[in-house]
């Protein structure tokens, strides 16, 4: 059973809690951050498809041409009355303006007369949070006529925007009109107007906005409302039904069915153009400052908000949201990101994250364009990004922890440079047992048993440390890996765990440097009363299995195989050949052509337990005195392989006498023995080793 990843469980819980908190509470910072992302759907839709405008609703705009030709706003109320006379065939006319103060008597009288005669005027009025005058009884009574009366409550209190003050029209004007609706709306947290209220409170009255009031009279139907502790539980007006929301999200587009007020006033637009239409009269001239930012226009006239609300409700085309769908998508997003984060490959994880975000955006755009369903994809993406940050942070910390363990584990065995490569490219470090070509080096102290018997344990440990410390540094400097210390022996591997160029040459250089260092250490130890120290080194190159080996309780990185065993056997042969370093043919043949390492062929041997022979060599540097007798020694060796034992023995004797070469002495004695007792005719120059 795999180990439980508790940190990841904690991050998962945090991601779930954070994502659902942000979605359910929608704090101000989240709205400011995410709303603009969601508004991109309007731009994409409006730039990709042509939206057919509803000609039933029209805006009569107090625009720049109208102000230029009819004078600065506000116009004389007699002029406004004459404009409204041109709209007497409209079904309903909503005014995005308020007549709260008296002007000249004649103009006010004219306006009252026209409004009364038209019988299609819905006035507008302000609801305010700040004002200098309290709502009078007469004003309250006037507002009561405009209010909703058919509603039910499931809670003790109706939760709606509750405005403190009202600025209404003059009593005579109010009485002449059909009704009135407020045109005060509130922006979202980022200052953008996206929503339109279905109702607001003032002094205990539940009041409808201008767009709703227009449709109440246009359809000649009253709204039915059910309130609960969160606001409006259900709102129904005609075929329009809104559930669990006190406002609608407006479905803005850039198509506005608009005519100039001057064209209406001058008669350029015929009166019958407005027959049975819903007309909204409002200011669009920038200088009048009735401007509000909406998702499709940062400086939209306020009347466009009421126009859009009427058009959306009239066609039941306002934007609908699905709480359950949002929760499903957020949950699905968290699940997908969780499982993607479990994949080992960062590139695959990143691809899945990116693909899923693109899929979320695509689904969101399609559902909006095709069905007017508003998915809060920005909240899904925020949940996705939050989860990615948490999971990838956890993965990063875990990787860092693993890197520290790797660094700690390998820093004692390999060079700092190689440790850095392992950490930077750990994908190449496949632990658990891989076959690869490596070079193995074994070193051992000669006559260690005798030496150990002559020393106290403390001095013996001191002696080993004095040798192992510089030897280990030599190995690390040549990019080798110290596999293990085995009593007085060392096992070193090159080209694992990571590839090392020219690992055969690096192993040979390490051996030569160890011999040089051993001679210096031996002099120092002799001066301190320690006995003479000599070492033997064996090197071989070949296939081996490298990786973590052992048990689940304890394991270590090592190498096993015949090539490793041969290196150990070669180290043991040094005593018999009187050499310090013996290297196999498999290492020698892989040395680069420009190497400074010289060698001499020693013998062809068959180690105990193996059938295949191997040629062995001794290595040394170019400035070594042994360079002077290599040619003479190899001439004797050729005679030896050819069976000319007497001739070979004489040459070996000469080399031994001139250069005190122990190997030549060993061959001289062997030649003399073979002369007395010749080997088999098919011996091929191969010497069988009787011991390991």
N, C-alpha and C positions, 0 to 999 in steps of 0.2 A: 504494500500500500504506500503511495507516494506521500511525502511529507506535506502537511497542511501549510499553505503560504498565508500565515496570519497577517502580515503587512498588507498583502493584496486584498484580503477580506476587509480590513479596516478601510483601505482606499475605496473599495467598492461601496461600502456603507456610506462613506463621506460623499461620494459621487451621487448616490441615490438621494440622500438627504438634501444636498445642495441643489440638485436639479429640480426636485419637486418643490422645494421652498421657493426657488426663483420663479417657477411657473405659477404656483398657487398664489403667492403673495405679490408677485410682480413689483418688487421694490422700485423706487424711482430711478436708481442708477441703472437697473436692468432695462427699464423702458427706454431711457435715453440712449442706451447702448444698442439695443436690439431693434427698435422700431424702424429706424432708417433701413436696416437690412431687409425687413419684411416689406417695406414700401416699394422696393425694387420691382415687386410683382406688377404694380401699376404701370411702370415704365415699360417693362417687357411686354405686357399685354397691349398697351396702347400703341406700341411701335411695331407689333406683329400682326394684329388683326384690326379690321375696320369695324367700329362699333356703330350700329345704326341708332340715331338719336330718336327720342320719343317726341313727336311733334305736338303731343297733347299739352305739354308744359312749355312755356315760353317766358323768357326774362325780358321785360321792358327796362332797358338800362339807361340810367342817368349817366351817360358816358361823356367823353371829352367833346365830341361834336355837339351834343345837346347843351353842355355848359357854355361852349363857345358861342352858340347861336341864341340861347334862351337866357343867358346870364348866369352869374355865380349862384351856387347853391348856398342856402336854401332858396328855392323859388317862392314867389308869391303864391299863397294857397289858392288864389283864383286860377293861376296857371296850372297848378296841380289838379284842381277840379276839372279844368277843361281837358287835361290829359286823361283823367279817369273817365270822362264822358265818352271818350273814344273806345273805352274798354267795356261798354255796357252790354255787349253781346257775349263776353267771356262768361264761362260758368262760374268761376271763382277768381277773384283778384286778391292776392295777398300783398300787403305793403310792408316792405322792410324799412320802415321809417316810423317815427312817432311824432304825434302832434300834442305835446304836453304843455305848451305855452300858447297864450293867445297872441294873434297877430292883429291886423286891422279887421274891424268888425265885418265889413262887407265881404272880405275874402274868406273869413271863417264861415260866414253864413252860406256863401256859395259852395264851399267844400262840404258842409253838412248836407246841403240840398242835393248835391250830386251823389254823395255816398248813399243817402236815403233812397234816391230814385234808382240808382243802379241795382241795389239789393244783392250785390255780389261781393262786397268788400269785407275782407278779413284784415283787421288792423294788427299792427305789431306793437309790443311794449317791452320795456326793459325790466329785468329782475337784477338787483344789485346786492352786493355785500356791503357797500358803503354808500351813504347818502346823507343829506341834511334834513330831510323831511320824513317823518313816520307815515305809515299807511293810514289814511283816514278811514272812517266808517264807510263813507261814500265810495271811496276807492275799493275797499274790501268787498263791498256789496257788488260793485261793478265787476271785480275779478271773480266773484262767486258765480256770476252768470257764464263766465268762460270756462269754469273748472269742470273736471270729470266728476260725475256723480254715480256712475255704475262701477263700483269696485268693492272688493272684499279684502280683508286683512287676516293673515294667519298668525301674526305676531302682535305684540302690544304697541309697537311703534313702526311707522312706515319709514324705511331707510331710503331716502332720496336726497339729492342736493336741496338744501333748505336755505333759500335766499332771505335776507333780512328786510330788503326794501324793494319797492316797486315804483317804476316811473311809467304812468299810463297816459292815455290820450285825454283830451278835454272831454268833460261829460257829454256835451252836445254831440261831439264827433263820435264818441263811443256808442251813444244810444242809436245813432243813425246807421252804424255798421251792423253786419250780421253777427260778428263776434270778433275776437282778437286772440292772438297767441304770442307767447314771449319769444324773442329771438336771441336770448342770452344763452350762450353755450360755453363750455370750458374746454381748454386744450388738454392734450396729454402731457405727461411729465416733461417732454422735450419741447413743448410749446407748439406742437403741430395739432391742428384740428382734424381728428379722424372720426369722432363719434358724434352722434346726434341723440339728445335725450328724448325719451318717450314721455317723461313727466318730471316736474319739479315741485317743490313745496314752497309755500309762502303763507305764513300766518295760519297754518292748518289747512289751507286749500291745496288740492292736488291739481296742478295746472298743466295744460298741454302746450307744447311749443307751436310755432307758427305752421310748420309743415303738417303736423298732426291735425291741427284745427282746420286747415284748408281741406284735408281729406275727409274729416268728419262731415263737413258741409257738402263737399263734392259728392260723396257717396250717400249722404243723408243717413249715416249710421253712427251710432255711438260706440266708443271703445269699451271693452270689458277688461278689467284689470284685476289680477289677484296678486296681492303683496304678501311677502314673507319677511323673515328677519334679515334677509340679504338684499331686499329691494323688490323689484318686480319679478314675480314667479312666472306669470303668464300674462301676455298682452295680446289682445285680439281686436282687430279693426277690419271689418270686411273679410277679405281672404288673407289678410296679413296676420301672421302669428309670430310672436317673439317669446322665447322661453328663457327663463333664468338670466335675464339681463335687463337693466334699467335704461339701456340705450341700444342703438343699432350702429354697426360699423358701416360708414358710408362707402358706397361703391363708386368712387370718383372716376371720371374719364375726362378727356379734354374736349369733348363735343358739347357745346353749350348752344341751345336754340335761343338766340338772343336777337333783339331788334333795338334800334336806337329810340329813345324817348322822343327825340325831335322828329324822327320820321313818322311816329304815331301822331304827335301833336300837329304836325304840318299837313297831315292827310296823305302823305306819300304811301303809307301802309293803310289799306282800306280797313274799315271798321269790321267787316265781316270776316277778316283774317282771324280774328280772335273768337269767333263763334264757337261756343262750347269748350273752349280751352281753359286751362288753369294758367293764370298769369301772375308772375311775381314782379313787382316793381321795386327796384333797388338801385343803389349807387355803385357804379363801376369805375368812375373817374378817380384816378389815383390821388388827386389833390383833396378829395373829400375824406380820405383816410379811413374808409370802412374796409380795411384790408386784413386778411387773415391767412397765415400759411397753411396750406393743405398738402397732402402727399404729392399731388401732381402740379402744384404751383405755389411757390413761396410767397407770392403777393396776390392772392386770390381775393376778389371782392366778397364781402360777407354774404351777399345774396346768393352766391353760388352754393353755399352750404345748404341753405333752405331749398334751393332748386334741386340739388342732388338728392336731398332727403325725400322731397315730394316725388321725384321721378323713380327713385328706388322703391318706395312704398307702393306707388301706383302700379308698378309692374311686378311687385314682390321680388325685386331684384337686388335687394340689399345683401351685404356680405353676411354669411352665416358661419358660425364657429361651432366646433364640436369638441367639447371638453373631454369626452371619452376617447376620441381619436387622438387628441394631443397626448393624453396619458399613455395610450398604447404606443405611439411613436417614440415618446421619451423612454418608456420601458424597453422597447425593442432596440433603441439606439444604445442604451446602457448594456444590454445583453450582448449585442454584436461587438461593441468595442471591447467588452470584457473577454470574449472568446478570441477576438483578434489579438488582444494583448498577450495571450498565452502562447502565440506563435514565436518561435525562436528568431526567425529572420526579421530584422528591422525593416528591410525593404518590402517584404510581404505585408507586414503590419501597416506600414505607411500607405501602401497601395490600397489595402482594404479600407483604412480610415478615409482616404481621399475619395475612393469610389462610393462609399456609403454617403458621404456628405453630398456628393454630386447627385446621388439618387434621391436623397431627401429634398434637395432643391428642385429637382425635376418633378417629383410627385407633387410638391407644394404648388409649383407653377401650373401644372396640369389641372389639379383640383380647383384652383382659383379661376383659371381661364374657362374651363369647361363647365364648372358647377357653382361658381361663386362661393366656394367653401374656403374659408381662411384658416389654413394650418399655420400654427406659430412655429415655423421652421427655424427661426432664429433661436428659440428656446431649445429646440432639439440639438441644434449645432452647438449651442453653449454647453449643453449637457455632454455632447460628444467630446468637445474640446477639453472640458473640465476632466472628464474621465481619462482622456488621452494624457493630459498633463500629469494626473495622479499616477496612472499606471506606468507611464514612461519614466516618471521620476522614481517610482519604486524599482523599475527595471534598471535604471541608471545606478541607483544606490546599491542594488544587488550586484550589478556588474562591477561597480567600484569595490564592493566588499570582496567579490571573487578575485578581482585584480590584486587587491592587497594580499589575499591568501596565496595567489599564484606567485606574487612577488616575494612574499615571505618564504614560500616553499622552495622557490628556485634560486633565490638570491645567494643561498649558501652553496649552490651546486653549479650555477652557470654565471657568466659575466653579466655586469649591469647592462651592457649593450644588448645582450641576448634577452635578458629579462624584459627590457623595453620592447623588443620585437614581439615577444610572447604576448605581452599585455596589449600592444597595439594591433596585433594580428592574431588574436586568440582563436579565430575561426580555423586557422591552419593547425592549431594545436589539438590534434585528435587523440584523446587519451582513451585507454582501455585496450590497446593491443593492435598495432598496425605493423605491417611488414615493410621494412625499408632498408636500404644499404647504409650501414654505419661503419665507423672505424672504432675499434675497442682497444683500449690501452690498459694493461695490468702492470703494476709495479709492486715489488716485494723486497723486504730487507733480508739480506743474506745472513744466515746463521743467527736468526733472531732468537731462537730458543736458547742458544748458548749465551747470547747477550742478556736476555731477560733474567737468566739465572744469576748473573753477576751484578744486577742492579736492584735497588729497592723499588717497590711499586711507584713511589713518587718520582724517582729519577727516571724510571722507564717511561712514565707518562710524559715527563718533560722532554725526553729524547724524541718520542713520537710527535709531539706537538711541534718541536723545533723543525722536524722534517716536513710534516704534513702542511704546515702553514705556508711556507714558500712554494711547495709543490702545487698546492691547491690554487694559489695565485697564478702560477704559470699556466695551469689548465684553463682557468677562467679568462686569462688574457688572450688565449688562443681559441676562445669560443667553444671550449669543451664543456661537458657537463659531468661534474663529479657524481658518479652513481652511488658509491658507498665507500666507506672505510671498512676493511675487513682485518681487524687486528693490526698487523704491521703492513698490510697491503692496501692498495687503492685500485678501484675500478673506475675508469673514465670512459665515457662514450662521446663521440663527435658525430655531428649531423642529426642529432635528436635532442630535444623534441622538435626543433625547427631545423630547416635545411641550412647547412653551413657550407659555403664554397670552399673548395680545396681542403676538405676535412682530413684527407689522408696526409697531406703535407703538414697541416696544423698539428696532427697527432705526433708525427715524427719530430717536428720542431719542439714540441712539448717534452718529448723524451730526451732529446739532446740537452735542452735547457735544464731539465731535472738532474741529469748527470753532472753538468757543470756546477749546479747549485749544491748538489750532494757533496762534491769535493770540497767546496768552501765550508759547508756545514761540518763536515768531518774534521777539518783542521780545527775549527772552533771547539768542537766537542772534545777532541783529543786534549786540547789545552785545559779543558775543565775536568779531565780525568775520565771521560767516557771512552769506551772501546772504539776501535775502528768501525765505521759504518759503510757498507756497500749495498747497492741495490741492483736489481735486475728488472728489465722492462720487456714486455712482449706486446706486439702490435699486430692486429689483423683487420682486414676489411672484408665485409660480406653482408649477406642478408641476415636480418635478425628481427625478432618481434620486440617492439618497444611500446611501452605504455604503463598504465597503472596496474600493478599486479599484487595480489595478496588476498585478503578477505575483506568483508564489509566492515570488520572491526579495525583492521590495520592493513594498510597497503602502501606501496611506494612506487615511484617511477623508476623503471629499470629496463634492461634488455636481456633477452635470452635467445639461445640458438647455438648451432654448431660453430658459427663464426666467433661468437663470444668465448666458447669453450676453447677454441684453438688459440685465441690470444692468451688465455691463461696458461695453456700448455707451453706456448712459446716462451713465456716469461720464465717458466721453470727450467728451460733448456740452457739458459745463460750459464749456469754453474758448470755444466758439462763441457760447453764450448769455450769457457773462459772469456765470455763476452759480457757486455752490460745491456745491450739492446738487440733483440732479435725481432725482425719484421718479416711477415709472410710475403710471398710473391704477389698476392692479391692486393696488397697495399702498394708495393713497389711499382707495379705496372700502371697504377693510377696516379702516380706523382706527375706533376706538370713537367714539360720538357725543359723549362727554364729554372727548375728547382736548384737550389744551392746545396741540396743534400746529396752526399755521395754514399755509395753502398758497395759492399762486396758480397758475392754469393758465398754462402756458408756450406750448404749441404742440400741434399734431397732426402727428406725423411718421411716416414709413415708413422704417425703417432699411434699410440696404443688404442685399440678399439676401432680404428678407421682403416679402410682399404685404399683410399685415394692418397697418393703421395703429395707432398707440398714442398716447394723450394723455399728455403729460408735465407735471409740476408741479415747482415749487420750494417747499420747506418752510422755515418759520422759526417762532420762538416769538412769543407774543402781545405781548411787550414790545419786539419788534423795530421799528425805525423804518419798516420796509417796510410795516407795517400801514397807514400813512397814505396810501400810494399804490396799494394793491391794487385798490380799487374803480375808480380812474381808469384803471389799467393794463388791467383786465379789460374796461372799456368800450371801450378802443381795440382790444383783442383781438377783441371781438365784431364791430366794424366791419371788422377785417382779415378775419375768417372770412366776412363778408358780401360782401367784395369792394370795400368802400368804402376803397380804399387811400389816397387823399389825406386823407380825414378821419382815418383811423387814424394816418397818418404825422404829422399835426399834433399829435394827442394824445400819441403816443409821444415826439415831440420835446419837448413840454411836460414830460412825466414825467422824461425824461432830464435836462432842464435844471434842474428843481426838485430832483431826488433823486439825480442822477448815477447813474441806473440803466442799466447797460450793456446789459441785455436790451432795454430800450426803444429804445436807440440802434440795436441790431441790427435790430429790427423796423422802425424808421423807414427804414433803408437798404433793407430788403427791400421795404417798401411802395412806395418810390420806384422800385425796379427793376420791381416788378410793374405799376406804373402805366404804365411805358414798354413793358414786354413782358408783358401780362396772361397768367396761367396758363390752362389749358384750362377750358372752362365747367363740366366735371364734377370739378374739382379737389377740391371739398369741404373746402377749407381745409387739405389735407394737404400737408406739405412733405417731399419726398423727399430723404433724406440721401445725398450723393454718396460719402461716405467712411465707414469703420467707426468 
